[in-house]
């Protein structure tokens, strides 16, 4: 899997990217509201279930802005690399 669009609408886009056998998730948000955040959480939950059933044990994100990650919850920050934070979700 290279970087692929998993979900896209006028408000946000979710990409998945395989890096060294692990999956990273990226979310580009174009418009934000409480209703859109609920939709982002729904797509995020769908990705977690799908990746679990595909045999992945973890899901990663790297970001310069961790607000969405903290709002979604369930992740732990692994490290900081240059300007980015690397976050991890256990899928078990």
Secondary structure, DSSP 8 states (H G I E B T S, - for coil): --SEEEEE-SSEEEEEEEETTEEEEEEEESS--HHHHHHHHHHHHHHHHHHHHTT--EEEEEES--HHHHHH---EEEEEETTEEEEEEE--
